[in-house]
Amino acid sequence: MSSVPPASMPSVTSDETKPKKLGGYDFYKEVLGSPKYIVAPMVDQSELAWRRLSRRYGAQLIYTPMINAKMWADDTHKNYRTANFDIASGEEGDPAIDRPLIIQFCANDPEKLLASAKMLEGHCDAVDINLGCPQDIAKKGRYGAFLMDDWDLVFRLINILHTNLSVPVTAKFRVFPTVEKTVEYAKMLERAGAQILTCHGRLREQRGQYAGLADWSKIKAVKEAVSVPVFANGNILFQSDIEECLRATGADGVMSAEGQLYNAALFAGLSASSPSSTTSTSAPTTTAHPPPEIQHPPHVDLALEYLSIVQSLKTRTAVSAVKGHLFKLMRPALSRETDLRELLGKVKIGGKDADVSYDGGALQPYVDICLEMKKRMERDTIDASGKTIEELTTIDKATGLRVLPHWLAQPYFRPPPPPMPAKREKVQKPKTEALGTPDPIKAATVPAKRSISETELTADVEKLNEGLVSVVTGIDGGGFESERAGKNAKPKLEPGFIQEGVGVSLVGV
Ligand SMILES: Cc1cc2nc3c(=O)[nH]c(=O)nc-3n(C[C@H](O)[C@H](O)[C@H](O)COP(=O)(O)O)c2cc1C
């Protein structure tokens, strides 16, 4: 940490001879259009098809899934490139259909990061660095949240992009146990050249069954301490959370991962009704919420729309991504329509993933399941006719959160986590915890309510069947390449990793 320049020392700035790129609020407003509703980077889930669907439902800015800079920079991994950002198909990052877009990398080598980012700078509005992945795989690969221990390297990763890219660099990070250290870190990221900061209000240790709630007060402190735009990440399940979060943190936008995955319409109807923030300090105005049917459309309609987007694209969507999205979207009904859940789990798209042509009807088994689901949901809607959505909504006893009728898109949440083991106590590995033992959270409290987090890795049978566990594609340091890394690539499993129908998993980056 010692070689990080002090606050008074200016960071290296771009060469004067290069065309000037906008930074901070100028970039946020003029290039990005002052987005407030942002879809998070999600491995195997914020792929082009999902981005297309999300934009139709109010998302104003989207991040790609994390790309491993070391893998991308290595030109022996051609399939990795196509699977993670398909330049040749011409659709990813296309200004007509896929902007604004921020491409995210994980990295620990500034030169490799720069080489990779240079190849993609013409296809996005900015490049983001993942400083928040808390998983064991990131620990082994020394990236994500494990760079929180090496501020000098973090500074260099950001600054090399700030100095050499034609587009701005941004950073997404987790909070530290204290507000002071979180703020100091955020200021260092800004000084290094980050033009937008996304603050995920959870600690590095808040993962797995101990994920708990994000701490918005730390996000607020970051927002007050820096001059660049700040996005708040964590705890966004319903539209009502968005406004609450903007008020509590003063952030310029909210970023959602899981809330938006379970309800692609999380941001629907908001853009028209809420003015964009125009200054770094403007308090968000009260937003008139669209009616419940806009906020929570029938999930099977979203699923069918998503499938038709997948079919319409030249860019190939990984089978694992398709399956993961269908399980999440239709989750409220799949827990009762168990035959359809089983069928969905069993669908195999024949041949090697990369060889299957979707326009040749390969997705038909998924479409058929969705059509059958649609019939059943229409049956249930008719049975409930005469009642409003509000009348049909109940409250979950364990969490106090709203549960909508099972045919509507809505967030998924679990009961509160078990009490945290005391500090230094040896953690008993739960039988179901297949992806590594979570660290006990040192000073966190157990929240009364929470969504399942990105790191909800309990490998119970239900989750495996539901495709809730996603594939990590070619993450460096974990000793494997996923099936998406190349049609002939065989996953090499680390001890303790789960293998399931669609690949190998992880979560939580
Ligand atoms: C399926 C999934 C994949 C994720 N992949 C990434 C990723 O590629 N890069 C990243 O920075 N965060 C990743 N995350 C973390 C989210 O971006 C986000 O920080 C986290 O889930 C907290 O937001 P939430 O409370 O809205 O879920 C992922 C989360 C999920 C659920």
The ligand as an SDF file (V2000), in Angstrom:
LIG
                    3D

 31 33  0  0  0  0  0  0  0  0999 V2000
  -25.2320  -14.5920  -11.1310 C   0  0  0  0  0  0  0  0  0  0  0  0
  -24.3400  -13.4790  -10.6410 C   0  0  0  0  0  0  0  0  0  0  0  0
  -23.1690  -13.2080  -11.3090 C   0  0  0  0  0  0  0  0  0  0  0  0
  -22.3540  -12.1470  -10.8870 C   0  0  0  0  0  0  0  0  0  0  0  0
  -21.2490  -11.8190  -11.6240 N   0  0  0  0  0  0  0  0  0  0  0  0
  -20.5440  -10.6840  -11.3290 C   0  0  0  0  0  0  0  0  0  0  0  0
  -19.5210  -10.1980  -12.1950 C   0  0  0  0  0  0  0  0  0  0  0  0
  -19.2630  -10.7690  -13.2680 O   0  0  0  0  0  0  0  0  0  0  0  0
  -18.8480   -9.0700  -11.8080 N   0  0  0  0  0  0  0  0  0  0  0  0
  -19.1400   -8.3890  -10.6480 C   0  0  0  0  0  0  0  0  0  0  0  0
  -18.5140   -7.3690  -10.3600 O   0  0  0  0  0  0  0  0  0  0  0  0
  -20.1280   -8.8310   -9.8360 N   0  0  0  0  0  0  0  0  0  0  0  0
  -20.8400   -9.9290  -10.1560 C   0  0  0  0  0  0  0  0  0  0  0  0
  -21.8860  -10.3220   -9.3660 N   0  0  0  0  0  0  0  0  0  0  0  0
  -22.2070   -9.5110   -8.1820 C   0  0  0  0  0  0  0  0  0  0  0  0
  -23.2500   -8.4630   -8.5360 C   0  0  0  0  0  0  0  0  0  0  0  0
  -22.8080   -7.6340   -9.5850 O   0  0  0  0  0  0  0  0  0  0  0  0
  -23.6390   -7.6050   -7.3310 C   0  0  0  0  0  0  0  0  0  0  0  0
  -22.5270   -6.8710   -6.8990 O   0  0  0  0  0  0  0  0  0  0  0  0
  -24.1460   -8.4290   -6.1590 C   0  0  0  0  0  0  0  0  0  0  0  0
  -24.9650   -9.4860   -6.5660 O   0  0  0  0  0  0  0  0  0  0  0  0
  -24.9250   -7.5420   -5.1780 C   0  0  0  0  0  0  0  0  0  0  0  0
  -26.0230   -6.9760   -5.8200 O   0  0  0  0  0  0  0  0  0  0  0  0
  -27.5350   -7.4810   -5.5440 P   0  0  0  0  0  0  0  0  0  0  0  0
  -27.7470   -7.3440   -4.0740 O   0  0  0  0  0  0  0  0  0  0  0  0
  -28.3930   -6.5860   -6.3760 O   0  0  0  0  0  0  0  0  0  0  0  0
  -27.6060   -8.9130   -5.9790 O   0  0  0  0  0  0  0  0  0  0  0  0
  -22.7020  -11.3830   -9.7620 C   0  0  0  0  0  0  0  0  0  0  0  0
  -23.8880  -11.6800   -9.0860 C   0  0  0  0  0  0  0  0  0  0  0  0
  -24.7010  -12.7090   -9.5250 C   0  0  0  0  0  0  0  0  0  0  0  0
  -25.9820  -12.9800   -8.8000 C   0  0  0  0  0  0  0  0  0  0  0  0
  1  2  1  0
  2  3  1  0
  2 30  2  0
  3  4  2  0
  4  5  1  0
  4 28  1  0
  5  6  2  0
  6  7  1  0
  6 13  1  0
  7  8  2  0
  7  9  1  0
  9 10  1  0
 10 11  2  0
 10 12  1  0
 12 13  2  0
 13 14  1  0
 14 15  1  0
 14 28  1  0
 15 16  1  0
 16 17  1  0
 16 18  1  0
 18 19  1  0
 18 20  1  0
 20 21  1  0
 20 22  1  0
 22 23  1  0
 23 24  1  0
 24 25  2  0
 24 26  1  0
 24 27  1  0
 28 29  2  0
 29 30  1  0
 30 31  1  0
M  END
$$$$
